[in-house]
């Protein structure tokens, strides 16, 4: 970011408007970032899938999480991952007519 400021440029909007994490939450954000490398990509379009539970569990155990802490890591990672997947679906045109998501929703509404 230093180069951006030295050139007199404004930072990108997603950085300028980034949320401020409360103390201690960066641990979960860092875990999410690392665990995102374990994410499967599905189909010919390479649609991102959810981070596998096994990856979260292994990460947690390797980083000293135990019982309740490990449960909280799973919940926090799932919450971040759910938001990421919604964002990616919208960014990639999901829920438009002819997309897999819209066809699945239409099938569900039709009862089959």
N, C-alpha and C positions, 0 to 999 in steps of 0.2 A: 504494500500500500504506500510505502514511502515514495516510490517512483511516481505514483499517481499524484500525490500532493506536491512533489517537487516540480512537476510539469504544470501545476495549477489546474489540474483536472478534478472534477468531482468523482467520488467513488461511485461504483455501480449502485443502483437503487437497492439491490438485495443486500448489499453490505451496509449502506447508509441507514437502511431501515431494519437491520437485523435485530432480533429481540435480545435483551440482556438476560443472561442466565443468572439465576439466584446462586449464591455460593453453594458449592457442593454438587450442583447439577451438571457441571462440565464433565464429571466422571461418566455420566450416562450418555451424554452427547458424544464424547470420545469413543465410548464403547460402540454406540450406534454407527459412527463413522467407520470404525475398524470392522465391525460385523457386516457392514454393507458389502464388503469384498467377498462375503460368502453367499451372497444373494444369487439365486438361480435366475436365468433369463429364459423365458418361455416362448416357444413357437418361432416361426420364421421372422416375425417382426421383432423378436428380442424384447418382449414385454417383461419388465422386472417383476419377479415374484417376491413373496415374503421371505424374510430371513428365516432359515430353518431353526427350530427350537434347539436342535442338537448343537448348532453353532453357538447359540447364546449360552447354553448350559456349559459347554466346554470352555468358552471364554470366561464365564463367571468363575468356574472352578480354578482355572489357570491364574486368575487374578485375585484369588483369595475370598471370593464371595461364598458365604455359607447360609444355608437354610433361608431365613427371612430375607436376608440381603440378596440372595440369588433369586428368590421369588420377585422381589422388587425390581431387580435388573431385567427380568423377563418382562414384567409389566411395562416398565419404562421403554424398553427397546421396542416392544409391540406397539406402544402408543406412538412413538416416533416413526416407526415403520409404516403404520397405518396412514399417517399423514403424508409420508413420502409417497406411498403408493397412490393415494388419491391425487396428489399433485401431479405425479407422472402420468396417470390416466388422463387427466384434464389436458396436460401439456401435449400429449400425443393424440389428442382428438377423440378420446374415449367418450362413450355415450352418444356419439353421433350415429345417425342411421347407417346401417351397414357394418358397424363395428361389433366385435365379439361381445363387449359389455352390453350394448343395446340389444343385440339379438338374444342374449341370455335373459335380460330383463323382460323382453317381450315374450319369450317362451314361458317364463315364470308367471307372468300375468295371464297368459292363456291357459295356464294350468298344466303345462307339459313341457 
